[in-house]
Amino acid sequence: MVATSAKGSNAAAQSLANLGERLRRERKRQKVTAIAASEAAGLSRVTLHRIERGETSVAIGAWVAVADALGLAFDLVDTKSKPKLAAVPNPIRLADYPQLKKLGWQLRKDAEVTPAEALELYERNWRHVDVEALTAAESTLIDALSTQLGGGRLLV
């Protein structure tokens, strides 16, 4: 029997789509094949594919199994009690954020990136970030990116 999609808000569906994309990016970053990840999670490759697409009908246990197989963990975040973060600029100018500019060294001096690209640059190259040299504005940007696009944490 095929499960039907759970009724929910568009925001919830978008959150699952973002989470599925993050799981897929992390799997690929670790150079783990879909078959290997699905076997490690005890799921079929099709179920893994459905999770990475953010389908709402997949059981939460399957999502947790995939995250666990990739060395990640889920956590609930109370979004109502946290202070509202500043809006993430779109596009993001590399020149405004020294560490991000350093991570995007191969791009033009006046380059702009999307918030998703900025988050990916930080996550992929975090080992090159000089945390002591982060400006307040850049720290705020990283917090906003990780909260709004990254589920509340950087994958580093």
N, C-alpha and C positions, 0 to 999 in steps of 0.2 A: 504494500500500500504506500502510495506516495504522500508525503506530508504536505500539508497546505501551508502557504505562507502566513506567518503570524501577522495579525493586524497591528499596526503601529504607526507612529508619526513619521513624516518624511525625515525629520531630524534623526530619529532612531535608525531608519534605513540607511541614511547617509553615514551615520557613525559606524554601522556594520560594514558598509562599503569601504570606508577609510581604514578600518581595522583589518579587513581582509587584504587590502592593498599593502598595508604595512607588514602583515605576515608574509605575503608573497615577496616583497622587497627584502625582508630579512632572510628568507629562505634562499633567495638568489644571491644575496650578499655572502652568505655562508657557503655558497656553491653546493647546495643540497638539491638533488633532483626531486621532482614532485613524487616520483615513485618511492624514493628513499624516505622522504618526509612522511608520506602517507603510511608506509610500513612502520616507521618508528612510532607514529601516533596510533597505530592499530586501526586505520581507516582505509577506505578505498581511495584510489587516486581521484575518482569522480567527486567524492565527498570533499577532498582537499580542494579541488578546483572550485566547487560550490562555495566553500568557505572563503577562498581567495577572491571570489566575485562578490562576497558580502551577502549571500542569500540568507534571508531571514528564517527560512524553514529548517535550517541545520541546527541540531540540538547544541545547547551551550557546552555540554560535555565534550563534543567533538572539537569545538573551538579551543577549549582548554587543553585538550590532548595535543593539538597541533602546536599551540604556544609552548607547552611543556617539551615537546620533541625538539623545538628550536631553542630551548634554554631560556624561554621567556615566561613571565607570569602575568596574570590578570589581577587588577585591583580595582575596587570601586572608589570613585572619587565623588565627594559631595560637592556638586557644582554650585549649589545654592549658598553654601556657607563661605565659599572662597571669594575674595575680592575680585571684582571684574577686571580682567586684563585689558590692556590697551589693544586696540585693533591692530592687526598685523598689516603693515603696508603692502600694497600690491600694485606695481612691482616693488621689489626691494633693491635699492641701489647698493652695490658692493662697497662703493666709496664711503658710505655712511657707517660701515661696520668694519673696523680694522681686521679683526680675526677672520671674518667671512671673506674679506678681500684677499687675505693671505691664503685661505682655502681655495679660492677661485683664481689663483695666480695665472692660470692659462687664459682667462677671459679678458676682454678689453678693460681699460681703466674705467670707462664710463658704463660698464655692463650693468644690466638689471636682470634679476631672476625672480621667478614666481616664489611664493612662500613654500610650496612643496619642494622646489629645487633647493631653496636655502636650507630647509630642514634636512634634505638628503645630503647636502654638502657638509653640514655639521655632523650628522650621524656617521657618514662614511669616513670622515677625516678628523674625528674628535681628538685622536692622539696627537694631532699637530696644533691643537688650540692651546694657547697660553692662557690658562684660566685667570692667572694673576693680572694679565693685561686687558681683560674684558672691561669695556666701558659699561657704565650703568645702562645706557641705551641698548647696548648689545646683549647684556644679560636679560633685560626686559624682553627683547626680541626673541631670544632663545626660549625663555619661559613661555611666551605667548605661542610660539611655533609648536613647542612640545605639548602644550595644553590643548591648543585648538586643532592641531593636525596630527599630533603624535600620541593621543590618548593619555596625556599627562606625564609622559616620560620620554627621554631620548633613548634610542636604541644604540647605546655605545658600550 
